[in-house]
Structures are given as C-alpha cells and as structure tokens.
C-alpha cells in the first residue's frame, strides 16, 4: 500500500463497513421474517421445520436421507497418543469395553435408513479406570469427529460406524 493515500484507504474501509452492515441487516431480517411452510397437515413451520415446540419436523419436511434407524452397537476407533497405536473397538449398546485406562460405553447408535454406511452417530459415555464420573457423555458423529470430541491428554476415541449385528 505504499503510495496509497489515506483517503483511498478510508474510502475502501467505509465501503467494506457498509457491505458488512447490509449483510447483518439482511441476516436479522431473515430471522425476524422466517419463510413459513405448510405441509398440508395443518402444522405450520418455518423453513427449518421448527414449529416453536421443539418437536422434530414432520416427515413431509424432512429430507429423505434424514430418517434414521437404531443399530445394536457401534464400531469406534481409539488412539493412544503416547504410543501412536490405534485400536478398533466393537461395542454393543449398553456394553462397556476397556481401552487403555478408559471404559467406553455406547448407549445408542443411529444411522440413515437409506444408507447405513454413509454416516453414523452414537451416544458414548467414557470413564477413567479410577473414577465412576464420566469424562465424556455426548453424541459423536462419524463424519464430523471434531464436532463432539473426547478431550483427554493421552487418548482419542471416535465413532466409525454403526454395527448391524
């Protein structure tokens, strides 16, 4: 920017500020005036399927790939960060398996009905050997492991897929 006048820089900054302000106003307007959908069932929802009750959207509004089924277990992968060794863990719902000093419990695994191999999400509870209090108790998503990850200095655990048997 050598040789660029302060007024030119100021004008560019002002233009950028106006663009950002217009985008913010558009975003707020979209929140205040949601697109309303009527699926014919008498229930009126916004474009995200939210009718204000917190219930799931009606099947007519859900994308076809979003219907899910439960599986009897899950396959997880564990990494020991110290040794660099990975271990595949097959865990049935309600069963706890040991991985190093961790106890890994899967309470439920769900997958899209249309394609079981495309994505899976499992509710996982992880405890350390010397404590009954969970260090992790949440849903893990196979396609986005960092979305909800175990925060442990030695171990990583993530869901790979649901098991069918």
C-alpha positions in Angstrom: 0.0 0.0 0.0 3.0 2.3 -0.5 1.9 5.5 -2.2 -1.8 4.9 -1.4 -3.4 7.9 0.1 -5.2 7.8 3.4 -8.4 9.0 1.8 -8.4 6.0 -0.6 -7.8 3.6 2.3 -10.6 5.3 4.3 -13.0 5.0 1.4 -12.2 1.3 1.0 -12.7 0.7 4.7 -16.1 2.7 4.6 -17.3 0.6 1.6 -16.4 -2.6 3.5 -18.2 -1.4 6.6 -21.3 -0.7 4.6 -21.2 -4.1 3.0 -20.9 -5.8 6.4 -23.7 -3.7 7.8 -26.0 -4.6 4.9 -25.3 -8.3 5.4 -26.1 -8.0 9.1 -29.4 -6.3 8.4 -30.3 -9.0 5.9 -29.5 -11.7 8.4 -31.6 -10.1 11.1 -34.5 -9.5 8.7 -34.3 -13.2 7.8 -34.6 -14.2 11.5 -37.5 -11.8 12.1 -39.3 -12.9 9.0 -38.8 -16.7 8.6 -40.1 -18.5 5.5 -43.3 -20.2 6.5 -44.1 -23.7 5.2 -47.4 -25.5 5.2 -47.1 -29.3 4.6 -50.8 -29.8 4.3 -51.1 -31.4 7.8 -52.3 -28.2 9.4 -49.0 -27.7 11.2 -47.2 -24.5 10.1 -43.4 -24.5 10.4 -40.5 -22.3 9.4 -38.0 -23.4 6.7 -36.0 -25.4 9.3 -39.1 -27.4 10.4 -39.4 -25.5 13.7 -42.9 -25.1 14.9 -41.8 -23.5 18.2 -42.4 -26.6 20.3 -39.0 -28.2 19.9 -40.5 -31.3 18.2 -39.0 -32.9 15.2 -40.2 -31.6 11.8 -43.0 -33.6 10.1 -41.8 -36.3 7.7 -43.0 -34.3 4.7 -40.5 -31.6 5.5 -37.6 -33.8 6.4 -35.0 -34.6 3.7 -35.3 -38.3 2.5 -31.9 -39.2 3.9 -32.7 -37.9 7.3 -34.8 -40.9 8.5 -32.7 -42.9 11.0 -32.7 -46.3 12.5 -31.0 -47.7 15.6 -28.3 -50.3 15.4 -27.4 -52.8 18.1 -23.9 -51.3 18.6 -21.1 -49.2 17.1 -17.5 -49.5 15.9 -15.2 -47.0 17.4 -11.5 -46.3 17.0 -9.2 -45.4 19.8 -5.8 -43.7 19.6 -3.2 -43.9 22.2 -1.3 -40.6 21.7 1.7 -41.8 23.5 2.4 -45.0 21.6 0.7 -43.9 18.3 -1.3 -47.2 18.3 -4.9 -47.3 17.1 -7.4 -49.9 18.2 -10.8 -50.7 16.7 -13.5 -51.2 19.4 -16.7 -53.0 18.6 -19.2 -52.1 21.3 -22.8 -53.4 21.7 -25.4 -51.0 23.1 -25.2 -51.0 26.9 -21.8 -52.7 26.9 -18.6 -51.2 28.3 -15.3 -52.1 26.8 -11.8 -51.2 28.1 -9.4 -49.1 26.1 -6.2 -48.4 28.0 -7.4 -46.8 31.2 -10.8 -45.8 29.7 -14.1 -47.5 29.9 -16.1 -46.9 26.7 -19.9 -47.4 26.8 -22.2 -46.9 23.8 -25.8 -46.3 24.8 -27.2 -46.0 21.3 -26.1 -45.8 17.7 -28.2 -44.4 14.8 -27.7 -44.3 11.1 -29.6 -43.0 8.0 -32.1 -45.7 6.8 -31.2 -45.0 3.2 -27.5 -45.7 3.5 -26.1 -47.3 6.7 -22.5 -46.7 5.7 -22.9 -43.0 4.9 -23.0 -41.6 8.4 -23.4 -42.8 12.0 -23.9 -41.0 15.3 -23.5 -42.7 18.7 -24.1 -41.7 22.2 -20.9 -42.5 24.1 -20.1 -42.4 27.8 -16.4 -42.6 28.7 -15.0 -43.0 32.2 -11.4 -43.4 33.5 -10.4 -46.5 35.4 -10.2 -44.8 38.8 -13.4 -42.8 38.6 -17.1 -43.6 38.1 -17.7 -40.0 37.0 -17.8 -39.7 33.1 -15.1 -37.6 31.4 -17.2 -37.7 28.3 -21.0 -38.1 27.9 -22.3 -37.0 24.5 -23.2 -37.9 20.9 -20.3 -38.4 18.5 -20.8 -38.0 14.7 -18.8 -40.2 12.4 -18.5 -37.6 9.6 -17.5 -34.8 12.0 -15.4 -36.3 14.8 -14.2 -32.9 16.0 -17.8 -31.6 16.5 -18.0 -33.5 19.8 -14.6 -34.9 20.8 -13.1 -36.5 23.8 -10.7 -34.1 25.4 -8.1 -36.4 27.1 -4.3 -35.9 27.3 -3.5 -39.5 26.3 -6.4 -41.0 24.4 -8.7 -40.1 21.4 -11.9 -42.1 20.7 -14.2 -41.5 17.8 -17.1 -43.3 16.2 -16.5 -45.0 12.8 -19.9 -46.7 12.0 -22.9 -48.5 13.5 -22.7 -52.3 13.6 -25.5 -54.4 12.1 -25.1 -57.5 14.3 
